[in-house]
Amino acid sequence: MQTVTTNTLTDTISYKNIPIVTYKINYPSFTTTCNVKAAEAINAYYLRLAQNTRDYCRNVIFAQAAQDLEYIQGTRPFNAYTLDVVFQITYNSECITSLYTDTYTYTGGAHGQTIRTSDTWDFGSGERLRLTDFYPLTPSSLHQLQVSMERQIARRLKENSGTYFDDYKTLLHNTFRINNFYLEPGKLVIYFQQYDIAPYSTGLPEFYFPINI
């Protein structure tokens, strides 16, 4: 089993003495009883991701925010751009750890956008595990996966109409991404991004499948 520590990169950046970008990037580091070298490599991976995100805030997002501030020229209040990264450990047993990371970015407008990524690690080998390590992806099994998700949506729509787009069956097929999964105890969770199959108010749709881990 792995012990998890939360690390944070955070800052507020100003332009002409006005705070225009705020970021807070949480990322994990691990200690393990399985394979120390594997943990070191995985820790380096998350540190590099966090540093790249920080640099993106300092350069790309900062430049966009400064341009926006110049454009409005005091005609309306300026809402600082923000980027927040949080991770959630969803499974952590023996040498397997699964987690997802949500990156929320606000760059003006009515609301921001959240993008989810996920990783499932074997701390014995240091390898990132794939969906095929837990679920066989044959044409038949993919069809059953699609049917199961359609049924889960149908049940949800009975409880809350309008929470998925009318053409969700086609969208399920078109926007399915093989890496968009994580583990929970006894479950495989497949998720979709905002707007893939549902309106913003629905959030990030998730679908659950029992598995033996």
N, C-alpha and C positions, 0 to 999 in steps of 0.2 A: 504493500500500500504506500501511497505517496503522501507526504506532508506538503501542504500548499501555503505559500506566502504571497500576499498581495503587495506589489510594488506600484508606485505612482509617479508619473511625470505630469506636472501641472504648471501653468503659468497664465498670466494675463498680459497681453501685448497692447501697447498704446501707439497711437499715431496722432501727432499734433496734440499731445497730452489728453487724448480721448481713448479710453479702453475700447478696442474694436474687436479683439479676438481673445477668447478664453478657452483653454483646453484642459482636460483632465483625463489622463490615459492610465487606466489600471491594467496591469498585466501580471501573469503568474510566474512564480519560480517554484521549483520542486526539489525536494530531497526524497530519496527513495532507498528502499532496502533491496531493490531488484538489480539495477545496473547503474552505477554512479556515472559512468561515461555517457550513457544514454540520457540521463537527467541533465548533464552539463550541456549536451547538444540541444536538447529541447529548450532549456533555459536560454541558451544563446539565440535560438530561433525567436522566442517571444520578446527578448530584449531588442533584437534587430527590428522586429515589427513595430514595437513601441517607438523606437528612435526614428524610424521612417515616417510614422504617423506624426510625431512631433515636428519633424522637418517639413512635412506637408502643411501643417498648421502655420509654421513660422514663415513659409515662403508663399505657397499657392493661396491658402485661405486668407493670409494677411494681405496679400496684394489685391485680392478680390474685395475685401472689406474696406481697404483704403480707397480703392476706386469708387466704391459705393458711397463712402462718406464724402468724397469730393463731388460726386454727382449730385447728391441731394442739397449740398451747399446750405445747410441749415433750414431747408424748407419743411422738414419734418424731423421728428426724433430719430436718432440712429440706434437701432437695436444691435448690440454686439453679436458678432458671429460666435458660435460655440461648437465645440466638438467634445463629446464625452464617450469614453470607451469603458465598458464594464464587462467582466467575464463571470460565468457561472459554472461551477463544477457540478456536473449532473451524475457522474458515476465515478467511483474511486474505490477499487477493490483489487487486492493482490497486485498484479503488475499492470492493470488496465485503468486508465483515466480518460474520461470523456468530458468535454466542456464546450460551451459556445461563448462567443464574444459578440456583443452588440455595440455597434458604432453609431452614435446619434450625432447628426450634423445639422446645425441650423445656420442658414445663410440668407436670412430674410424670408419674407412671405408669411403665410398663415401658420405654417408649422414646419418642423424639420423632418428629416428622414432617418430611419434606422436601417442599417444593413447588418445582417447576421452572418457570421462565419462560424465554423466549428471544426474541432479536431478530436480524434480518438487515438490515444497513444498506447503502444505496448512498451512499457518501461523496461522490459527484459531485453528486447532487441533494439529499442530506440526508433522503431518504425511507426509511421502513421498508418492506422488501420483503415481499410476501405469498407464501403457498404457490402461488397461481395464477401467480406470476411464474416458477415453475420446473416446475410440474406442472399440466396442464390438469384442472380439476375439472368434468368432465361426469358425468352419471349412469353412463356406461359406464366412465370412468376411475376413478371412486370405487368402483365394483364391483370393478374389477381391483385397486385398492389394498387393499380389504378381503380379497380372495382371497389376495393376496400375503402379507398379515400373518397370515392364518390358516395358510398353509403354513409360514411362518417359525416360528410357535408350535408347529405339529405336529412339526417337526423338533426343536425344543428339548425338547418333552415326551418324545420318544423317548430323549433323552439324560438328562433329569432330570424324572421324573414328579412331578406335584403342584406344579409351579412356576407354573401358571396356573389360574384358576378353571375349573370344569367348563363353565360357560356363557360362555366367553370369546368365542365368535362373536357372541353377542348384545351382550355388553359392549363389544366392539370398535366396533360400530356406535353404541351409545348414548353412549359416553364419548369418541368421536373429537372433537377440537377443532382447528379449522383453523389456529390460531396455534401449535400445539404442534409446531414443527419447527425444525431448524437445518441448516446445511450443513457437510459435511466435504469435503475434496478428492475430487471425483468422485461424491459421495453426497449424497442427501437423507435426513435422519434424522427420523422421526416418533416421538414419545415419548408415553407416557401417565403419569399421576400414580400415586403409590402407591395401592394398593387399587382402582384403576379396573378392571383386568382380571386382577390377580394378587395373591397375599398379600404381606405386608410383606417377607418374606424375599427376594422376587424383586427388590425395589428398584423402579426406574422403568424399565419395559420400553421398549426402543427397537427400531425397525424401519428397515431400510436399503434404499434404492432408488438404483440408478445413474442419474446425470444428467450432462449436459454443462454445465459452468459456464464 
